[in-house]
Amino acid sequence: SFYDGTVQRDVYECFQGILKILHEGTRHSLLDQDGDVDDDEFVTSITKSKFSFVLKKTLTCNSCDKSSVFFIPTSDFHIYPSNLRNIESLMADALKSSLQKGCNCSDENVCHLETLEFEDYPSILFIVVNRYSFIKHIVLFYHRNYYLTYLSIFHSA
C-alpha cells in the first residue's frame, strides 16, 4: 500500500501520486496520433496543462554583475513559513535569495543574488508550505576542479 515501508508519506507525496495517476490516464502524444511516444517531453496531459509551469532562475554575482540563467520546469512552488507573514509575502521571499558561491571574478566565494521569475504561469498553482525553514543558505565551494557542498541547517517553524 501507499503507506507501507519506511519512506515518509504525507499530503505532498499523496497529491504527487494523484497527479501522476491523472497524468498517466489523460496523456496523449503531441507528435504521434497513436499516442505511442514514451518520451514525456512530447506528451501532454491534464496534469501538465493545468499544473506545470516554468521558473526562470537568474544568478547574478554581486562583485562582477555576471549572470547565469536557468529554466526550471516544475509543478509546485515551495515557500517557507515565517511568523506573521501572509502567503503573498512568503512567495515574494521565495522568489529572491542570496548565496555564496564561486565566480570567475574571485578566488573566494562571493555573494550572488538568486532571482526566480514565472516564465510560464500555470492554470493552477500548487503551493507547498514547508514545515521547515532554512537558517543558512546552501553554499557551493569551488576550488580548482573540486566541488564541495555544505547543506543548510534547518529548524522547525
Disulfide bonds with the S-S distance in Angstrom:
none
